[in-house]
Amino acid sequence: MRNFLLLLLFTGGTIFAVSWHAYSKAVEELSVEVVERYADQTRVHLEGFFEPVKRSLLVAREWGAQGMLDMQDVEALNRMFIPMLEQTARITSVNIGSSDGAGWLLLEQEEGWFNRVVKAEDQGEDAHLRYLDRQGNLLRTERKGLGYDPRERPWYTNAAISPGEDEVFWTKPYTFFTTREPGITISSGWTDPATGKTFVIAFDIKLIDLSAFTTSLDVSPNGEAVILTEEGNVIGLPRAFETRDQQKASVMKHLDELEIPLLQAAFRRNGTLHNEKGVFSFTSGKWHWWGAIETYPLGKVQQLVISIMVPERDFLGDVRRQATYMILIFVVSLLIAVIMSFVLASKYSRPLQALALRSRQIRKLELESGDKITSRLKEVMR
């Protein structure tokens, strides 16, 4: 009886161990596949965020290379770029700067449009400010000493060094001169063969628009997507930052400053910043999470870090429930088998024990009639 129970437990335990190992392997493979798919989808969405801006910039650069952008004709520049900004929501402003110090800005504001015009002869001391309504009609002008020189701005320097067809340059996140908001800028340059001047055109993207993009991503019911610089500054915030004011107050902060346990658990390993590409698992709060890190190149010299974080329960809920049912079924089946073993052992051992007792009585010549032995076993009743 004892050997039978041991065999039963050993066989059941072996089957359960093999099944659990196969299940754990399947869970890991499925988790990696799911978060990689989420990361790929987010990368595609990010390309959809940046690529229209890049295409529009190359179109504008071609206009400049063909001599269609006359910085002296502010009205003509406005007529060309106001429709472009209206159609491309990601672009918040356009800058043009030349190697002689002239500059032109078109910025969309809530009440209308704004121009900042810097003439070469002013050497960056005075700027001519123009305020327009939503239709582009001039409302008022003023002259103000801003000390602004386009040649000193991040968007100008790299593009001016290597102006050329299809060459675009992305700045690192920085603070815009006019709005004092954090953002990034894509720029491209060309050289006028007639004058030898170098021109650079640049489109600005506010980081708050990038955060609006990441907070709107539907990764999974409880999943999160964030975008960081290589240094760990968060420029695409997670969904916890729902309002515009929250995003303005938090964008560009280092992930340590945000003090979000999920980001700390995902990116902090042994006190160091972990932003290498790949899939990983971690625990935050009471949930087990899977994460994936991808990189998105911005130009030739920098890249953004994209991270997707998804709680395992979001995509393995049904699988976990099935595993729980499997364990319960196994335990119940094992208990039933043990109980049935005891019942059967008792049922079959009782007549055998009585038969052994009668045999001992016969050997001792104790032939008095005892209780009748009954059993379903034919061998016992013969």
Secondary structure, DSSP 8 states (H G I E B T S, - for coil): -HHHHHHHHHHHHHHHHHHHHHHHHHHHHHHHHHHHHHHHHHHHHHHHHHHHHHHHHHHHHHHHHTT---TT-HHHHHHHHHHHHHH-TT--EEEEEETTS-EEEEEE-SSSEEEEEE-GGGTTSEEEEEEE-TT--EEEEEEEE----GGGSHHHHHHHHS--TT--EE--SEE-TTT--EEEEEEEEEE-TTT--EEEEEEEEEHHHHHHHHHH---SSS-EEEEE-TTSBEEE--TT--SHHHHHHHTT-BHHHHT-HHHHHHHEETTEE---SEEEEEEETTEEEEEEEEEEEETTTEEEEEEEEEEHHHHHHHHHHHHHHHHHHHHHHHHHHHHHHHHHHHHHHHHHHHHHHHHHHHHTT----------S-HHHH-
